[in-house]
Structures are given as C-alpha cells and as structure tokens.
Amino acid sequence: MKRRDFIKTTAASAIAVCGTELAQARPNLEPAPHAVGMLFDSTLCVGCKACVSKCKEVNGMPPVIEGDQQSWDSARDLSDKTLNVIKVYKNGTAEAKDTEIDGFCFEKRSCMHCVDPGCVSVCPVTAMRRDPNTGIVTYHADACIGCRNCMVGCPYNVPQFEYDMAFGQIQKCELCNQAGVERIDNGQITGCAEACPTGATLYGTREALLAEAKIRMDLQVGEVYRYPIGDLANPDGYHEREVPVYQQHIWGEKEAGGTNVMHISAIPFDKLGMPPLKERSSTSIAESVQHGVYSYMALPVLALAGLSWVVRKNAYEDDDQGEGS
C-alpha cells in the first residue's frame, strides 16, 4: 500500500467511526428521581432582599457594602461573598412594575442546579458533584485543585473563586445542603425561600414546582390567585394578588437539559440577562465528542504504526536500489 492510499484509508475510517459515535451521542441527563429546587416568580418579588440577608446568615458570610451605603447589603452581583443576589431590570422611565417598556422588575441570581451541570462535567477531580437523588449540585473543597474549570463550564457565571485568599476555594449556592448547613437533609427548606415574604422564591420538588409554574401560565390575567409562600408542599401562608401578564416561558424547564431552579417573569428572559441556551446541553455534546475520541484512541496509534511501516519499507527499498547500482 502506498503512503497516500494508507493515509486516505485511515482518515476515512477515523471519520466514519467518530461520525458513528456522534450519531450515538449521549442524551441530556434526566432530572434526579427526587429532584428538589425552587421556583422564582419575578412578578412577586418586591426587591426587599430578605433572601440575600438570610443567605448570608445561613452561610456565615459578611454583607457586601459599596460606597456610603451602610444600612443593608448592597452587593450587585454574585461573588465569593454573595451566593444569592437580587438584580434590577429598568427601561426608560421605569414607572410600571413588570412592564418591558418604561418599566422595571426584580430578578434573582443564584445557582440554577442544572439537571446536566456543566460545572460537574468539566471538573477533573469531582470537586463538583450532582446528588443522584436530589439533583443538588455541591462543591467539595477537599477534592478541589483550584483549576477553576467550573467557572468556565457554567453558562450562568455562578461559581466564584476566592481570589483574595492564599488558598482560595470556589463559592456557590448549594441549596442550603452543604456540609455544616444541611437544611434540606434535616427537613427544612432553603433559607431564601423561608425568608421571602411574598412567595417570589418558592421551595419544593422540581416536578411540583414545574406543575405550579404551568398553572400560573394558564391563569387569566387580572383574576386573583393565592400564591403559596415558603414550601409548596406545606406553605407558610399565601400571598393573594391579581395575575399579571406572564411570558409564556418557564426558564429551566428545557434550557440546556433543564434546571432544578426555574424562573417565570413578565419580562422576556433575554432582557433579564439569561444566556441564549438550546434544549440540548453543551455538556452532553462535549462529553460525546471526548468519549468518542478517547474510545477510539487506537486509531492514531494504528495510523502511526502504518506510517512507520511504510517509511521503513521505502527505506529498505532505497537501500536495495543503492546496493544494486
């Protein structure tokens, strides 16, 4: 076989094999069997930041004070000292709440606890883990090597590194179930859901929260609805108010395989800073490619062996011709 023919054959085989692997790529992961999470209804949020304060209390974190503001936590985004934050959308005169034009609304940022989490997939030492039963994504400092791959792998910019520490760690919302807190395992609910006075942040199973979100999508605008507060399964009370004009979109139902923390709003999510994600998770695509390459790593070895054989054969032929002349 000539070198050119050998290279063509090997390349064609590699493409065929890898193509077959990609065609059989792994699907998105399914929600954990007893997945828990939260539903954030932006139309119910009044911007009181009780959730931010409670989160700091539960996790033993200091308030973030900016400028001369000394009366309450003034963190503007997630950081290694802020795992949950309320942000503001404003447009034009910002006169009417939950109105896209000349309006405003409040939006929450915390870990989305993805069903198919990118941070878990890219972590080389399993410092990021998805609980197989609850779906909660947790961080384990004892395994972390500080590579910060999780920060790159998260589309929501959630994991935050302690850059001001000599031996910094990653900080992120762990749904109040990390070592030393463990509220969920102890039968409690998340601190932010417990503190929210209007039910804007609601705790429950993913299945029940998704059903509740769909109920709200089908409500008639203007009718009075009793919004549960705290734990969907066992509410601390109800917040009655007229139904707003919801966007017919439950963020986290399908995005990148879905999330355990879902959002609904009267404002389009792209205006609220949510990333443009498709239903197929980038994690499933990346792992399919990687596993395909690693599974068939023998192909490059065979190609190298074949080229070595061709080079050696040609070298002997050249030596024989030289001796004959």
C-alpha positions, 0 to 999 in steps of 0.5 A, a space after each residue: 500500500 502506498 503512503 497516500 492510499 494508507 493515509 486516505 484509508 485511515 482518515 476515512 475510517 477515523 471519520 466514519 467511526 467518530 461520525 458513528 459515535 456522534 450519531 450515538 451521542 449521549 442524551 441530556 441527563 434526566 432530572 434526579 428521581 427526587 429532584 428538589 429546587 425552587 421556583 422564582 416568580 419575578 412578578 412577586 418579588 418586591 426587591 426587599 432582599 430578605 433572601 440575600 440577608 438570610 443567605 448570608 446568615 445561613 452561610 456565615 458570610 459578611 454583607 457586601 457594602 459599596 460606597 456610603 451605603 451602610 444600612 443593608 447589603 448592597 452587593 450587585 452581583 454574585 461573588 465569593 461573598 454573595 451566593 444569592 443576589 437580587 438584580 434590577 431590570 429598568 427601561 426608560 422611565 421605569 414607572 410600571 412594575 413588570 412592564 418591558 417598556 418604561 418599566 422595571 422588575 426584580 430578578 434573582 441570581 443564584 445557582 440554577 442546579 442544572 439537571 446536566 451541570 456543566 460545572 460537574 462535567 468539566 471538573 477533573 477531580 469531582 470537586 463538583 458533584 450532582 446528588 443522584 437523588 436530589 439533583 443538588 449540585 455541591 462543591 467539595 473543597 477537599 477534592 478541589 485543585 483550584 483549576 477553576 474549570 467550573 467557572 468556565 463550564 457554567 453558562 450562568 457565571 455562578 461559581 466564584 473563586 476566592 481570589 483574595 485568599 492564599 488558598 482560595 476555594 470556589 463559592 456557590 449556592 448549594 441549596 442550603 445542603 452543604 456540609 455544616 448547613 444541611 437544611 434540606 437533609 434535616 427537613 427544612 427548606 432553603 433559607 431564601 425561600 423561608 425568608 421571602 415574604 411574598 412567595 417570589 422564591 418558592 421551595 419544593 420538588 422540581 416536578 411540583 414546582 414545574 406543575 405550579 409554574 404551568 398553572 400560573 401560565 394558564 391563569 387569566 390575567 387580572 383574576 386573583 390567585 393565592 400564591 403559596 409562600 415558603 414550601 409548596 408542599 406545606 406553605 407558610 401562608 399565601 400571598 393573594 394578588 391579581 395575575 399579571 401578564 406572564 411570558 409564556 416561558 418557564 426558564 429551566 424547564 428545557 434550557 440546556 437539559 433543564 434546571 432544578 431552579 426555574 424562573 417565570 417573569 413578565 419580562 422576556 428572559 433575554 432582557 433579564 440577562 439569561 444566556 441564549 441556551 438550546 434544549 440540548 446541553 453543551 455538556 452532553 455534546 462535549 462529553 460525546 465528542 471526548 468519549 468518542 475520541 478517547 474510545 477510539 484512541 487506537 486509531 492514531 496509534 494504528 495510523 502511526 504504526 502504518 506510517 512507520 511501516 511504510 517509511 521503513 519499507 521505502 527505506 529498505 527499498 532505497 537501500 536495495 536500489 543503492 546496493 544494486 547500482 
